[in-house]
Amino acid sequence: RVMVGQTAVDVLFAPHRPRDPNHGLNLISNTLASAQQRVDMALFVFSAQNLTGVIAGLQAKGVHLRLLADPGFASRSFSEVLDLLGIALADRHCKLEAGNQPLKQAAEGVGIPQLARGDKLHHKVGVIDGKTVITGSFNWSPSAAHQNDEVLLLIHSPLLAAHFTREIDRLWKGADLGINAQLERKLLESRRRCGSGRQRT
């Protein structure tokens, strides 16, 4: 942890071995689990299964959630956005992700923002209780934790958290919540082509 003026910042450089308890996904998991009232997220890649469990647990205890996901990534077969929506999507080989665990009851507050043509939601941001910001180059994925050279920052500052929340507020306006029309079409096509799919081993 370093101090930048009056602001405390935790800095983590990836990658780490999966057995290292100090890897970035554990830091994100522990930070998310500390939430008492609200978590806002804007994510490009979200493919870490363990974080889905944490988010589901937060919702079960009444924490208000907003998660915005990149439209291009959200409907990939290994996207945890699908798990949060309670659905599974087979890949082009009609296989389901190994260990896939869609929620039995879809999480509320999961959406796809309306972006300009060709734009990507490239954020890697979480805001916890309006006080702590998770950000950096670090996608919420095993690759970021265990393969890539990344930086993950936890910024403990209500002032900076308010700036990030305003950005999420901006993206939230007009977002498609739940299973949007594009994802519904993709699901129907996958079921027509693959049935329910087969789990990878």
N, C-alpha and C positions, 0 to 999 in steps of 0.2 A: 504494500500500500504506500502511495506517495501523496503528499499534500501539495496541491496547486492553489496557492493563496489559502482560503478557508475551505477549499473543497478537497475531500478525500477521494482518491482514485485508485482502484485496484487494477493492476495491469498483469495480464497473462499472455505469454507468447506460446503458441502451439507450433508443432504437434507434441503430443505425449503418447506413450504406450497405453493401450486400453486398460492395463492393470494398474496404471498410475492413478491413485485416487484424486490427484490434483488436476486432472484434465478438464478442459473447458466445458464440456457438457455437464460435468458434475457441478462446476461453479454456477452455470446457468440454472441447473435443477435446484440447487440449494437456495439460490436467490429467488427464483419463482416461488418455491415452497414457503418462503418467509412472508409472502403477500397476505395481508389481512383484509383489504377492501377492494383493490382494483389492480388489474394488469392489462396494459395496452401493448400490442405487438404489431410490428410491420416487418414482414419477413420475405426475403427472396427465396432461399432454400430452407425447407423445414422437413427433415427426414430422420430425426432422432426419436425412435419409438418411446424411449423412457420419458421424454419430455411430454408426450401425449398423456401418459399416466399422471404426471404431475399436474398438468392443466386440467384434466378431468377431476382430479382430487380437489383442486381449488374451486372449481365450479360447484362441486358437491357440497362444499362448506360455505357457499354463498358469496364467493369472491366474484366481482363483476369483471367479465372478460370481453375484450375486443381484440380480434386477430384479423389482420389484413394480410393476404398472401398474393404473391405475384401470379397473375392470370396464367402465364405460360407454365409455371412450375406446379401450380395447385393441383392440376389434373394428371400429373405423372403417376405411374403405378406405385412408386415408392414414396409419394408425398404423404406426410402425416396430416395434412389438411383433410385428405379423404378420411382418415381414421377419425378425426374430430367430427366429421360430418356423418359418421356411422356407416360409411360405404367402402367397398373394395373394388378396385379396377384392375383387371388383368393387363399384363404387358402385351407386346405384339406377338409373343410366343404363347399367349393364353395362359401364362403362369402368374400366380399371385406372389407378392413379396414374401420371402421367408419370415416367419414370426409375425406376420401381419395381424394386428389386433384392433379392428375398428370398434369404436365405442358402441355399446348396445343402445344408448340414448345419445343422440347427436348433441354436441355442445352448442350452446347459443353464442351469438356474437362472433361468428366466423364469416368473413366476407372477402369478396374480390373487388378491388377498387376499379373505378372507371379511369383508364389511362389514355393518353394520346396514342394514336396509332404508332406502333413500333417502340413504344416506351416500355420499360421494365420497372417493376417495384424492386429496386436493388437494395433497399434498406435491410439492416440486420439489427433491429431495435426492439427492446422491451422496456417498458416503464412500469415500475413497481410502486404502487401506493403513492404516486406523485412525488416520490423522493429519490428513487434510485433508477439510473438509466443503464441498461445493458446495450453496448454497441461495439463497433469495431469492424474489422473485415471478416469476422468469424461468422459463417453461416451456421445455422442450428442443425448440424449434420455430423455424422461420424467422420467423414472425410476432413472436415475442418479440425476436429479434435485430434485425429490420429495420423493424418497424412500431410496436410498442407501447412505451410508457414503462414500463420495468421496472428492477429492481435485481437484480444478480447479485453474490453474495458468495462468496469463497473464504476459509474460516476455517481457519487452520493451528494446530490445537490437538488433541492426542490426547485431552485431557479432554472437550472438546465432541464430538469424533468418537465417543467411547464413548457419550455420551448419545443421539446420533442412531442409532448402531448398535443400541442397546437398543430404540428405537422400531421399527426395521426388523425386529429379532428378534420383537417382539410381533406385527407384521403378517404375518410369515412363517409363524407357527404356523397350521396349517390352510389355508394358501394352496393353490389349485389350480395345479399346475405343468404346463407344456406346454399342449397344446390341450385345453381343458376342454370339458365337455358342451355348454355354451351356444355356444361358438365353433364346435364341430363341427356343431351344428345350423345355424348361420348359414352355414357353408361349404357344407354340403349344399344348402341352399336357394338360395344364390348360384349354385352349379354347375348346379342344376336349371333356374334361370331364365335364366342368362346363358352357360352353357358355361364356357369358360376366360376370357371377357372379352376386351376389346380395349384395347391400350395407348393412353392419351391422348397427343397430340402437342403 
